[in-house]
Amino acid sequence: MSKQLQDAYIVAASRTPIGKAPRGVFRNTRPDELLVHAIRSAVAQVPGLDTSVIEDAIVGCAIPEAEQGLNVARMGALLAGLPQSVGGVTVNRFCASGLTALAMAADRVRVGESDAIIAGGCESMSMVPMMGNKPSLSPHIFDRSEDVGIAYGMGLTAEKVAERWKVSREAQDAFSVESHRRALVAQQAGEFKDEIAPYTIVERYPDLASGEVKVKERLIELDEGPRADTTLEGLAKLRAVFANKGSVTAGNSSQTSDGAGALIVVSEKVLKQFNLTPLARFVSFAVRGVPPEIMGIGPKEAIPAALKAAGLKQDDLDWIELNEAFAAQSLAVIQDLGLDPSKINPLGGAIALGHPLGATGAIRASTVVHGLRRRNYKYGMVTMCVGTGMGAAGIIERL
């Protein structure tokens, strides 16, 4: 006998600040430690919840090896002090890993297999190279012309999108300037306060005069990436880095970053059992594939699918977190779907705030959850393009 699907509620959403890689504030901070901090912060948001009811931790990571290997989800759950009964699984869908982890947690709750799950993501692009420590592509990707795009660097795929959708260099640079402007305004207004759990960095250094090891602590409260000195004139001076006579530069691309995020997803049973107030409901999720050489356009396929699954129209969305992997692909998606620019990344996006790969989905979901509540909006979406040619989108409803 088939069961009726039940709702999956988000009762906590927290994240670390985002550090710049490879020489930013978290350059010496392990990603599993960032994950532990995010999990503990999420648990602290619901003091009435007995953590013994949490059954699993699903954590996204794009390059799950080295300091973020060895099933970082289980490691993070244990080191965060959760009961040993809490499981852990690390999932990888590149840039959509954190969002996929949240969708998987929601699915487990919706089908009645779990009542409480941690969902999150973590990534250190300072400690773990973008392609991993031993990248090895299958030589068979060159057997068929339609698979060759798998070997393209992300920047080259952005150039392909810019060319096909006729996105100019000037438009990309203007998009970047606006991302930084919005992020700085949001920081000054305290817009990220509800979602960011400040992180204390402990630094040790030798005092040669005394022969002692001195300890210095520094509290990191904001994302490191936004720059007040970003201007159209300055960006125009940057050279294209991925293609000769191209338009994609370091200034109109997302930043490499370090960070982590965690959310707690529960059933109605747990809400009633512990008298919890839900922040939001996870409504729907969709992933779709596109040609690898234009991977950045992926959201244009995933967004309509997620909306259809939710029974919503594009105009029903009040807030859209469209991950700014590159200004070129963001603008192409906006143009192709006719999205309202005023609803997209109102607090800035990855060009300014950073993009710690597998953590981004969980981080931006936290932004949507708290942003919807502050502005009394109803529906929000997190969406992004994904390496090897995919798009992902998840819809969240404020309650």
N, C-alpha and C positions, 0 to 999 in steps of 0.2 A: 504494500500500500504506500503510495507516495505521500510525503509530508508537505505541508504548506510552508513556504519559506517564511522565516521570521526576520525581523529587522536587526541590523547590526549597528550598535550605538558607539560613538566615540566619546569617552568620558575624560580623557586626558590627552594633551598634545604638547610636547615640549621639544626643544632643540638647543644645541649649543650655538654660540656665535660661529660664524664661518671665518676661517683664517685663510690667508693667501698662501699658495704653495709656489715654490718650495722654500721660501725664506720668510714666511709669515710667523704669526704668533704661536701657531701650533706645530711648527716645524720639528720640535722635539717631543711632541705629545703623541702617544700611541693612539691609533684609531679605536682600539678596544676600550681605552680609557674614556675617550669621548662618548662612546656608546654607553658605557656604564653610567656616565654622568647624565645622559639623556634619559635613560631608563629610570634612574633614581628620581630625577626631576618629574617625570611623568607620574610615577607612583605617588610622589609627594602631593600632586594635585588632587588626589582622591584619598585623603587620609581615612575615610570610612571603609575603604575596600580591603578586605582580607586577601592578601596576596596568595594565600594557599589555593584560591579558586582559579588563579591563572594557570593555564595548562601548557602554553607553548609561547615561544618567542620566535617570530619570523622576521628576519633582518636582511635587507638588501645590501649588496656590496658588488661593485662592478669588477673589481680585481681582487677576488678573495684569496689572497696568499700573503706570505710573510707576516707582518704585524697585524694583518686583518684576515689571516687564514685560520686553519684549524677549527672551522665552524665557529666563527666569531659570534654568532647568535647565541649559542649555548654558553660560550665563554663569558659573553657580556651579561647574560642572565644570572649566572652563578656569581660573578664578581660584583654585580649590583646588589647582591644579598637576597635575591629571590629564593624561594624554597627550592631544594634540589629536585623536587617533583616537576618543576617547570622545564619543559623540553626546549629545544632550540634548533632552528634550521636556517641556513644561509642561502639566499636565492640571488640569482644573477640574471638581470635583463638589462645590463649596462646602465644607461642613464635612467631607465624606468624601474630599477631594482627596488628602490624604496616605495614607490607607488604600487608596484606589484606585490610587495610584502603586505601592504595595507589591504589591498584587494583580496589577497589570499586569506588573511585573518578574518576579514568581513565575510568571505564565503564560508569559512568553517563555522562561523556563528550563525549565518543565515540558514544553513542546512541542518543546524541543530547538533553538530558534532562537537562543538565547544561552546563554553559560556564566557570565557575571558581569555584574551590573547594579547600579548605585546606585539606591536608591529613597528618596524623601524628601518633605519639605514645608517651606514657609517662608511666613511672613505677618508683615507689620508693620501693625497696626491703628492705630499712632501716625502713620505716614506716609501710608497709603492709606486713604481713607474706606471705611466698610463697604459702601456701595453703589457705590463707584468715583467717579471724578472727574466723570463725565457719565452718571448713570443714566438709562436710557430704556426703559421698559417698553412692549411692544407694546400699542396701544389695543385690539387684538382679544381681549385677555384678558377684556374686558367683554362679548364677544359671546355667551358661554355662561355660565350660572350656575355650572357646575362648575369654571370656570377663574378665577373672580373671586378665589379664595383665593390665587392667585399674587401678587396685589397686597398681601396682608396683611403687615404687619410681623411679624417673628419673635415678638415679645412677645405680639401679638394671637393668634397661633396657639397659644401656650402657654396663654392664657386660655381658648381654645376647648377645649383638651385638659383643662384643669382642670375646666371646667364639665361636659364630657361624661363624664369618668371620676370625677367627684366627689372631686377632690383638694382638701383644705381648705388654707386659708392657714396654719394651725397646722402641718399636716404638711409643707408646703413649707419653712417656716422651720426646723423641726426637722431636716429633711434637710440644709439649708444649714449649720446649726451642726455637725452630724456630719461634713460634708465638711471643714470647717475643722479640726475636732478631729483627724480622721484624718491630714490633711495635716501638721499641726504635729507630731504624734507621729512620723510617718514621717521628717520632716526631722530631728528631734532624734535619731532612731535611725540616721541615715545611710542610709536605705533608697534614696535616689536617687543615691547616690555612683557606682554602676556605670554609670548611664545618662547622667548630666549631665557635660558637658565645660565646666568653668568658663570664663567669658569675661571678658577684660580690657577694660574701658572706658577709653579715653584721653580726658580732658577738657582743653581749653585755655581759659585765661582771662587777661585782661590784668591785670598788676600796675601800677596807676596810679602808684605811688610810684617804681618803677624804670623804667617804660616798657617792660618786658619781657613776653613772653607766657609764662606759666607752664604747665607740663604736670602734670596729676595723673592717676594711674592707680588704677583701682579694680577688684578682682577680684570678679565676680559668680558665686557658687557655688550659690545656691539659688533656687527660684522665689519671685517677689516677692509673690504674692497672698495666701497664708494669713495670717489675722489672729487673734491670740490674744484680742482683745477682742470677738469675735463671740459674741453671746448671744441667747437667745430674746427677752429683754426689749428689747434694742436693735433687733432685726429687726422686732419687732412695731410699732415706732414709724414704720417706713418706709411711705411712701404707695405705692399701686399706680401704676405709670407708663404702663401700656398700655391700660387700660380703666377707665371709671368704675365704682366699686364692685368693681374686680377684686381679684385676689389675687397677681398676679405683680409682684414688686418688684425693685429693683436688688440687694437682699440675697439673693434666692433665684433669681437668674439667673447665668449664667456671666459671667466677667469678660472684657472686651475686652483683648487681649493681643498681645505680640510674641514670636516664637520660631521655631525651626527644628529639624528632626530628619533623620537620614539612617541608612539601613540598607544593608548589602551582601548581595545575594542571589546564590548561586552554585549550580552543578550539582555532582553527585557527581564528575564528571571533574575539576573544579577542586579539590575537596576532596582528592582523591588526588594530583593534580599538585603541590600545594603543602603537602601534609600538614597541612591545616587541621582544626580541631575545630569542628564546627557548634554554634551556640548553640541553634538551634531549626529546625523545619521549618514552612513555610507550608502549611497544610492545605487551607483552602477559603475562598471569598469569595462573598457574595451581596448583591445590591441589589434592592430592591423599591420600587414606588411606592405612595403613599397619597394621599388627597385633600389638596391643598395647604393648606387651612385648618386641618388637624390634622397638619401635617408632623411634629410632635414624636413622634408615635406610630409613626413609621416602623420603628424597630428591632423592633417586635413582629412585623413581617412578614419582615424580613431575617434575624433570628436563627434561626427554624425552618428557613429555606431553607439557611443556611450549615451548620447542624447536619446536615440531610439530606444535603447534598453531601459532608460529611465522614464520614457514617456513624456519627454520634455522637448521644447523647441529652443533653438539657439537664443532667442530673445528672452527666454526664462532665466538665463544665467546672469547673475549680478556681478560676479567676480571670476576672472579667468587668470590663473597662473600658467602662462605659456612659457615654458623654460627657454630662456634666451641662449641656446647653444651658440647661435650666431645670429646677428641682426638680419642677415640675408634670409635665413630660413624662417625666422619669426615673421618678417614682413611678407614673405611669400605665402605663409599660412593665413595671415590676416587678410591679405588681398584675395586669396583664392576662395575663402569661406565667407568673406564680407563681415568679419568680426568687428565689433565696436572697439576701437583703440582705447577709449576711455575706461573700458572694463578690464583691460589687459594689464597685468602687473602694476596695479596702482601704487605699490610701494617700491617699484623698481624690480629689475630681474637679474638674471645670472651674470649679465655683462657688468653690472655694478656690484651685486651682492655676492657673486661667486657660485660655483657649480661643482660641489664635491660628489660628482658622478652618482654612485649608488645611494648616497644619502639624500640627494636632492628631492626625490619624490616625497619622503617622509618630512623633510624640512618645509617644503612648500605646502604640503597638506596641513601642517601646523599653522602656517601663515593664513591659509584659507579658513580653517576652523575658528581661529580667534578673530580674524578680520571680519568675517560674516557677523559675528556677535557684536563687535564694536560698532559696526555701521548698520546693524539691524537689517542685513540682507538675508535673502532666502537661500539661493543656490550658488554654489561655487564649483569651479572645476580646476583640476591640476592636469596638465597635459605636457607632453614632450616628445621630441623625436628621439630615436634610439639607433645606435650603431648597427650596422649590417642591414639597415633598411626596415625600420618599424616606427610606428607611432603608438602612443598609449594615452589614455584619458580616463580620469576618474571623477565622478560627480559626488559632491557632498552637500547635504541639506542642513541648514541651521535649525535647531529645535528650540 
